[in-house]
Amino acid sequence: MLSLWHFPDRVCALIARHHEAILPDASPLERTLHAARGVADRLLVGADPESLEPSVAWLTDGLV
């Protein structure tokens, strides 16, 4: 669907594998997508937003 909307191939590929484990040398875009998915997953189950910090800290090199 994203390809039909003319999203860049790189973005389509990242989104296609967004449930795979992220590698330590992932690009900033991949880290952002992974963090956004984690935040969305937690918010959808009613998690306290304060509990998100530790889970995304490694994606941002501790800059949460």
QUIUR-V881636 format. One line per field, one symbol per residue. ss: DSSP state (H for helix, E for strand, - for the rest). phi: phi as a letter, one per 30 degrees, with the letter a starting at -180 (. if undefined). psi: psi as a letter, one per 40 degrees, with the letter a starting at -180 (. if undefined). Layout:
ss: ???
phi: ???
psi: ???
This chain:
ss: --------HHHHHHHH-----------HHHHHHHHHHHHHHHHH----HHHHHHHHHHHH----
phi: .ddddiddedddddddcdcddcdecddeddddddddddddedddciddedddeddceddchicc
psi: ddddefiiddddddddfeeiihidfiidddddddddddddddddefihddeddddedddefeg.
